[in-house]
Amino acid sequence: MELGKGQRPPCIELIDEDVARILRGMSGTKRLRIASEMYRKTRLLLIGYLRHEHPDWDEGQVKREAIRRMSHGAV
């Protein structure tokens, strides 16, 4: 892969070892609850941002765009 000026190669970000240790100490249910809450809050923030950026959009357009962005265009 050839990179253009100012581009950097893709990288895999590693989780901090302290965070990994804390997560390993949690039950699967608790980790799932945390992930679900992060998803919910991200969706709400994105919807608020889209409403601000596109005041002419109706609620359906805002929600469809939020879903599209959060699913990386898979929906």
C-alpha positions in Angstrom: 0.0 0.0 0.0 1.4 3.4 -1.0 0.6 6.2 1.3 0.1 9.8 0.2 1.6 12.9 1.8 0.4 13.3 5.4 -1.1 9.8 5.5 -0.1 7.3 8.1 -0.2 3.5 7.8 -3.2 1.8 9.5 -2.5 0.7 13.0 -4.2 -1.5 15.6 -4.7 0.2 18.9 -4.0 -1.8 21.9 -6.0 -1.6 25.1 -4.2 -0.4 28.2 -3.1 -3.3 30.4 -4.7 -1.8 33.5 -8.0 -1.4 31.6 -7.7 -5.0 30.3 -7.2 -6.3 33.9 -10.2 -4.4 35.1 -12.4 -5.7 32.3 -11.2 -9.3 32.8 -12.3 -9.0 36.4 -15.9 -8.1 35.4 -18.6 -10.5 34.6 -19.7 -10.9 30.9 -23.0 -9.3 31.8 -21.4 -6.2 33.3 -19.1 -5.8 30.3 -22.1 -6.2 27.9 -24.0 -3.6 30.0 -21.1 -1.1 29.7 -20.8 -1.7 25.9 -24.6 -1.2 25.5 -24.5 2.0 27.4 -21.6 3.3 25.4 -23.5 2.5 22.2 -26.6 4.2 23.5 -24.8 7.4 24.5 -22.8 7.5 21.3 -26.0 7.3 19.3 -27.6 10.1 21.3 -24.6 12.3 20.8 -24.6 11.6 17.1 -28.3 12.4 16.8 -27.8 15.7 18.6 -24.9 16.6 16.3 -26.9 15.7 13.2 -29.8 17.7 14.3 -27.5 20.7 14.9 -25.7 20.3 11.5 -28.9 19.6 9.5 -31.8 21.6 11.1 -33.7 21.1 7.8 -33.8 17.3 8.2 -36.8 15.6 9.7 -36.5 13.1 12.5 -36.5 10.1 10.2 -33.6 11.5 8.1 -31.6 12.2 11.3 -32.1 8.7 12.7 -31.4 7.0 9.4 -28.1 8.9 9.0 -27.1 8.1 12.6 -27.8 4.4 11.9 -25.9 4.5 8.7 -22.8 6.1 10.3 -22.8 3.8 13.3 -23.1 0.7 11.1 -20.4 2.0 8.8 -22.9 2.0 5.9 -23.9 -1.6 6.3 -27.6 -0.6 6.9 
